[in-house]
Amino acid sequence: MTKKSKKKSYYKPLNDLQKEILSFIAKNGPVSQTEISERLRSKKMDYSYVHKMMIPLVEQAYIKVGDIVKSKPGNDTKIYHLTVHGFYCSLYFGNLWDRVDEVFEKWREVLVKYDRILIGKWKSLAKTELREYLIKALRYAVEPSLVEEESLVPSSIALHRENNQAEAYRHSFFSQAFDYPLVVLLSPNMKHNNPKDLGKRELDYYKMWVKVIRDDPELMNWLTERLTKELERSEAFANKIRQLLQFIEGK
């Protein structure tokens, strides 16, 4: 007997209508298919066609049925939620960067159970002096995973459970916002060997981070744990990471 080969899952490019549906859900919160159809009525899209357009969004883990409510006797109405993956993708597909705070706040209650660090703390993080850096880091974290969508690349993030989706995006974000600048600063090519001796621009950036971290014990514990793990992985940077940890902790 020959074994049946498993069918691979691939991203299929979203068309403009599907991107608009994703953006509509992102901006309006959990919605029913009827609400989406009414929004698109001006485009002369009937209910059945909208349903057809939504199937790939479910199959590729952009959206899911988050709730079912009784609307009329014998009728159940499905309420669609963004997944963690769909949440971040909607920022890109809908070009919602100028409304990023609004979208985070709209979905915080639904998605915070998957990510207390980035989704849960975005509101407070975005109020700090780091705001412009954080939005830039978020764009870098989200967009590179989508630039090849037209070539039907495997959907590695979407295939995971939402906790894993959240971890993937959180890792990508903090790699851009925290780890990558850290590697640059601690590179052997840098003249500075101690965080206290960094150039003004670099030092100001990490002073802002240190203030944010010290004001939030949960974030401080999470990031120091992250740095501690880096100690185990990076012999070359071990002493410098240790110095940065002491700097953050005020020792």
N, C-alpha and C positions, 0 to 999 in steps of 0.2 A: 504493500500500500504506500502511496506517496502522501507525504504530509502536505496539507494545504498551507500555502504561504499566506502569512498574515498581510492583510491590506494595510499599506502605510497611510498615515494621516498627514495631509498636507494643507497648508494655507492655500485657499483659493482667493484670488484678489477680490476685494469688496468693490462693488460698483458704487456709483455716487449716491444712489438711493439708500443702500445699506449703511453707508457712512453717515448719511443724514439721519437715519433711524437711530444709529448708535449715539450720535450727537444729541438728538432730541431726548433720548432716555437720560443721558448724562446731565443735561440742563434742567430736566423736569422731575427727576427722581423716579422711583418705581411707578410704572405705568402699565395700562392694559393695551392690548392690541387695538382695541376700539379707539382709544385716545390717540394712538399713533396714526391710525387710518384717518381719523378726523383731521389731524394736523396736515396730512398729505392730500386731503381732498382736493385742494386747489390744483394739484398735479394730476387730477383725474385718475388716482390710483384706488381701485376698489379693495375691499377687505381681503378677498382671496389672494390678490396679487401681493399685498403687503405681507400676508401670512407666508407666501412663497419666498419673499425676500428675507424674512426673519429666520427661516429654517437654517440657512448656513451660519447665521450669527449664533444660534444655539449650538449647532454641531461643532463650531470652531471655538466654543467657550468664550464668546464675547458677552453673551447674555444667558440668563437661565430663568426658569420659572421660580420666583421667590415666594409666591403666595398664591392661593386660590380662594376667591371670595364668592359667596352666593349673591348673584345679581337678581335673578328672577327664579321663580319655582322651576326646578329642573335644569337650570342653567348655571354653570360655574364659569367665573371669569378669571383667567390667568393674569397674574401681575408679574411683569418682567423686571428683573433686577440686572444690573451690570455685575459681571464677575470682577474679581480684582484685575484680571487681565484686560477685560473690556473697559474697565474704569480708566486705566492708564492709556490704552489705545484710543479711547474717545478724545482725550486731550489732544492727541496728534491728528487723528482723522478729522475731528471737528475744528481744529485750530483754535482751541479754547484756552490758550495760554494767558490771554488777557482776562479770563474769567476763572482762572485756576483755583482761587480761594473759594469762590462760590460753588464750584463743582466738588471740591474736597468737603466743604461743609454739607452739601446736599447729600453726600454718600457716606459721611463719617459714621453715622449711627448703624448703617447696614454693614459696612466693611471693617469697622474698627476691630471686630473680633478676630480678624485675620492678621491685623497689623496695628499694634498699639504704638509702635515707634514712629513710623513715617505717616501713615494715614491718621493715626490717633493724635499725633503732635504737630501736624502741619500748621494748624491755626496759630499756635503759639510760636512755632519756628518762623513762620512768615511775617510775624510782627517784629522780628529782630532786625538788626543791621545786616544780617546775612541774606536777607530776602532775595536780592537780585542774583546772588551766587547760587542760592537753592533752586530757583526757577531754572537757571541755566543748567545746573546739574541734573535737574529732573528731565529737562528736554533731551540732554545727552543720554540719560538712562533709558528713556522711552523710545526715542526715534531710531537709534541704530538697529533695534530689533525689528523694525518695520520697513526699513529702506529696501529690503530685498523681497517684499511681499509679492511683487509682480512675477518673480521667478519661481513661485510655488515652493519655497523652502519649507522644511519640516517645522511644524509648530511645536517647538520644544517646551515653551513656557505654558501654552494653553492646555497641553495634555496633562499637566500636573494638577493636583488638588489645590484649592485656593490658598491654603496655608503656604504651600510651596511656591505658588505664583507670587504671593506677597513677599516671600523671602527672596525670590529671584529679582524682583524690582527693587526691593529695599537694598539688597546687596549692590545692585547696579548703581543706585542713587548714591549710596554712601561711598562707593568706590570713586565716583566723580566728585562728590562734595567734600570728602574727608580723606580717603585713602590715597587717591592719586596725588593731591597736593602734598600729602605726607611723604610719599615716595620721592617726589621731586625735591622736597626740602631736605630729606635725609640721604639723598644721593651722594655717593663719594665725590662726585664732581662739584658739589656745592662747597663753598669755602667755610660755611658755618657748621660747627660741630655741636652746638648746644642751642636749644630753642630760645634761650635768653639772648643769644648772639645773632639771631636771624636778622635779615634785612628788614627795614621798616614795613614794607608792603606785606611780606610773609608773616611777620610778627603780628601786625595789626589783624590779619585774617584769622590767625589762631587765637589771638586775644578775644576776638568776637566769639569764636567757637567755645573757648574756655568759659566765657561768661554764660553762654547759653547752656553749656553742659553743667556747670556748677549750680545753676538755678533749677535744674531738673534732675533729682536723684535717680529716677528711673532711666533717663537717657544717659546719665553719667555711668551708671552701672553697666548698661548695655554696650556703650562705646569703649569703656575701659576693658571690658571682657573681650571685645573685638581686638583691641590692641594687644591684650595679653596673649591671645591666640596667635597674633602675628609674631610675637616674641618666639613662640615655639617653631614657627615656620621659617623665620628669616634670621639666620645667624649673622649675616652681614650687617643688618640694621638693629640687632638686638640691643646694643648699648644706647643707641639713639632713640629707639622706641621707648626704652626704659626711662630715659631722660624726659621724653615728652609726657609719659604717664605721670611722672613726678611733677612736671610742670602743670598738668591739668589738675592733679590732686592737691596742688599747692604745697608740695613738700620741698 
